[in-house]
Amino acid sequence: MTNRAWHLMSRPAGMPTMDDFALRDAPLPELQDGWVRVENKWLSVDPYMRGRMNDVKSYVPPFALGEPMQGGAVGKVVESRSPHFKEGETVFHMQGWREQAAGPAEQFNKVPPLPVEDHQWLGNLGLTGATAYFGLFRAAQAKEGDIVFVSAAAGAVGSAVVQIAKAKGMTVIGSAGGADKCAWVRELGADAALDYKSGPIVKLLTEAAQALGSGGIDVYFDNVGGDHLDAAFATARQNARFAICGMIEDYNTGSSHAFRYIMRIIAARIMLKGFIYTDYLPEMAEFYREMGGWIASGQVTSRETVRDGIEAAPQAFLDLFTGGNTGKMLVRL
């Protein structure tokens, strides 16, 4: 049976290009006892994948050159030799960037019985939403009444942070690129939306905090790094907490320049914590319960940027770095 998969053919220097990828046949292994075969329906493309294209030690191993790439996916079981799965069941897993996946049953997870569309298991009920939830409540220890600043607030994780924070009684300042994205951030409930393309972000954030009467921020949820992180240092209130989720501004340069105001980390007793959502896997039941309730009540909604066909995956990924997505970027097969 045919199965096409994207392979990483060279390690990018700076911004990746289409020449770094190749779409090739990837024959599926013969199904063994305890295995399942899945036809993928939705693929996730996420900024963290850029780090896996480098041959460096990180929290996930690098992609192997000449081998199929991996990423989040949702699909349907089309063949099962495992007593734990039936044909037709919906699963999510990490064998994305390909049309079909096969492997031991423990590599696949049945979706919980919630009345949501399948792609939500890659978005607000998947890696995206869990990253927002645990970053906000565990890494940043956010609480009711906090002033929260979130960068890339029109992105997949950022838009979830905005809504979760509002659901828990926080004041939210979000940044996004352009008037349309800022308008959507305000629709999500943000108390202020900053267009970082309109001026220096440190000036915009300072003015927004003053207008809200706080004079500063208690929590920063960092998806960007760079100037946004520097602005958060500059406006942090006493005992501010920063959840360092991603630094997309620096992924293709390998360095950061966000240290003009770092001395404030001492005077303001700022706490910085890097994290990934898998740190909190034992608490996923709590996440599903809370996020499922917010989605059901309409307190948390989503917007997706969808590209069609396996052929679209690399360009969809590259577009993450130029603001080509509003909300979650997905590939529909």
C-alpha positions, 0 to 999 in steps of 0.5 A: 500500500502507498504511504507518502511521508515528508523527509528531512533531507538537510539541516537548515541554516537559518530559515528552512527552505523547501529544498530541506524537505522531500515528499517520498514513499514510506512503506508501512511495516507489516502489521504485527500482533498488538499493532494498529494501522491508522489513516491520518486525517489531520496533521499539526505543524508547530514552531517547536519542530524547527528545533528538531531540524538541528542536530543538537541535544534538546528535550526531543531528539532531532529528526534523522536526515533522510527519514520520515518526520514526526508531528502531532496527528489525528486519524482513524484506525483502519486495521487493528491487531490489538484488543485495545482498538477497533477499526473506525476509532479516532486516535491521536498520536505523533506519527504525523507528516505522513498519510498513514501510520502503523506501530504498537498500540501504545503509540496511539491514544483514543480520544476521550468521549467529548463532543468536539471536532477531531481537529480539536485534539491537535488544538485546544484539547491537545498539545496547544491547549495543554501548553497554554493551561499548564504554562499559565497555572503551573509554570507561571502560577497565575491566579485571579486578579493577575495582569497577564501579558501574552505574546503571539496572542493570535497564535494557537497557544497564545489565543488559548492563553488569552481565553483561559486567563479570562475564564479565571478572572485575570486581566489580559494584554495580548500582542499580535501582528496587524490590525486584523489579528489584534481585533480577533484578540480583543474578540477573545476577551483580551482587555488590550491588544498591542500591534507590535508592528505599529511601534516598539513593544516596550512602549506599547506594553508600558502604555497599555499597563498604565491605561489599565491602572496596573502600571505593570504585569504580574505574568508573562507567557512568552511565545516569542522571546526577543523584544517581547521578553525584554518588554516584559522585563521592563514592565514586570511588577514585584514577584512577577512570574514568566512562563517561557514556552517558546522563542519563535523570534530566535529559532532561526538565528540561534541567539537572543538579544532580550537582555536590555532590562534583565537587571530587573529580574533582581529588583522585581524578584522575577521568576522565569520557568521554562517548561513543556506540556509533557512535564504535566502528563499525570495531570491531563485528566484535570486539563480535559475536565476544565478545557472540555467544560470551557469549550462546551460553554463557549468560554474557549473557542478556536480559529484554525488556518487550514491547508489541504493535502499532504503536499502542503505541510512544509509550506504551512510550517514555514508560514508559522515564522512569517505570521501566516496563521491565525490560531492553529495551523493544520493540514487536512488530509 
